Amino acid sequence: MKLNLKRPIAFFDLEATGTVIGLDRIVEIAVLKVLPDGSQEMKSARINPKMSIPYETSIIHGIYDEDVKDAPTFRDVAQEYADFLTDCDLAGYNSNKFDIPMLMEEFLRAGVEFELENRRFVDVQNIFHQMEQRTLKAAYKFYCGKEIENAHSAQADTMATYEVLLAQLDKYKDKEWEDKKGNKSVPVQNDIDALHTFSNMSRPVDFAGRIVYNDNGIEVFNFGKHKGKCVEDVFQSEPSYYSWMQQGDFPLYTKRCLEKIWVRWNEKKVMIKQQTEKTVVFDRPEGSKSIQQGQAQRPHFQKREFKGNPNQPRQQPRKEKSEPITNEMLDLLKQKFGK
């Protein structure tokens, strides 16, 4: 089966020193670019991670320190791979949770611009797990009836992922699927937009799963004490949470996504403040000045001109001379107060 493509899609796989996005490094990358006419281009390389590969990790993918000691660093090849992936949608196996955030981390670390906006993401594992729930090796056996040779090599896993997707399209062509809410659909179609929607059910913002979209398309935290809360609401109630995340051990792309939300939230605050401080012109006599909203019109007092020598002290107001108290006045007081 041939993929129905509107633009190129790149299937890719990464092998790394481990699975911690912010700390581990790529040791091998393979990209299979499939063009709308069905033609393919493969690009792969071993990468020197500039750190030791843990032995238990080397056992899994078969790449040891001596295999990459003379290989280029990711910084050396970053621009080359960014150019190769230009205008491509991205696909992989568990790519939404691992490969895409790991790749973005390396691009950012290398200082190479690579935007994820306006791309489609097809995670073959998500399709597989929602339909059958297996591993890549089992998926390849289940869908293609074959065993993966050189499993856990990036190139072999990339080719297997591509073949599995083609087999999934055949197997689930008209198969109905029911979600947790009871909604039924035929989600696995030979259409990248449909596959993007179905394989991104968690609707990640940062692809590391720290921030996701809720049902209303609003960014919410997906971890910790604020899990499920709107990111902007947390900024409002606890602004220091932004600084804590930016200074914490989070992936660089998570921090970039958080920063975009922070900037947008602050721009909203400024806009609201400006709207409340707009100048309101009241009815007034012609030629008089406008009054700012919130300002009370103050009464105008006319200053009196001081006449005389300014070096001489002003005279105090003259007090009226009081009259002496008489017996008649005392008698009146006694009658009034009864004393």
C-alpha positions, 0 to 999 in steps of 0.5 A: 500500500502507498501512503496518501501524502500531501507532503513528505513524512519522516519516519525516524528512530533514536538510540540514546544513552538512556531515557531521561529527556533532559539528561541523556544524549542521542547515540544513533539517528535514522530518518526515512523520508517518504515523499508524496510520489512514494519515493524514499530517502534514508539518512542515518548516523552514529553520534558521539554523545560526549558522555559514557553510555551505560553498560545496561543501555549498550546491551539493549541497542548494541552501541558501546563507547568505542563505537562512537568515540570517532563519530560526529557530535549532534551539534556537528550534524544538527543543521544537516538533519534539520534541513533534511526534515524541512516541511516534513510531518514526523512519525515514529514508534513511541515518538511522541513521548521519546523521540520527538522531545529527545530530538528537540532537546538536542536541536535546542542544545545545539542552537539549531532552529527546528519548529514543530508548529504546523506539522503532523505527528503519527505515533505508530505505537499509539495506534498499535497500543490502542488497537492491539497493545504490543511492543514493536517486535510483537507488532512487526510479528503480528502485522507483518509476519516477520521477525526484526533482524538487528532489533534495536538498531535505529535503521532496522527499527525505522524500517520495521515501523514504516512497514507496520504502519502500512500493514495497520492501514490494511488491517484496520481499513474499515474497522470500527473503534470505540473510545472510553466515552462510547464514541464510535469511529473508523480512525485508522485511515490512509490520511495523515491528518486522521492518523495524527488525530488518532495517535495523539489522543493525549494531546501533548503540548510539549511532547514530554507529557508535562503539559497537555491540552484539555477537551477545550483546547486549553493547556493544563499541567499533567503532573505534580500538585497542579495536575489538571489545572489550567497553566494560566490559572496556576500563573495567576495563583502561584506565579513562582511556579513558572520560575521553579519549572524554568530553573528545574530539571525539565526538558528544554522544549517543555520550558520553551512551551511554558515560556510561550504560555507565560508571555501570552498570559502577560500580554493578556494582563497588559491588554486588560489593564490598558482597556481599564485605563482608557480615557473617558471624556465626560460632558464639559463646557467647551474649552475645558480639559478632559478628565481621566477615568477614576479621577475625581474632579477637584474643587477649584480654590482661588488664591488670595493675593498677599499685600504688604512687606513679605519680610514682615510676619503676618498679623494674626487675626484680631480677637474680639474683646470679651465682656466681664461676667456680671451678677445678673449673668450668674443669676441667669445661669443658676436659673437655667441649670438649677444651681 
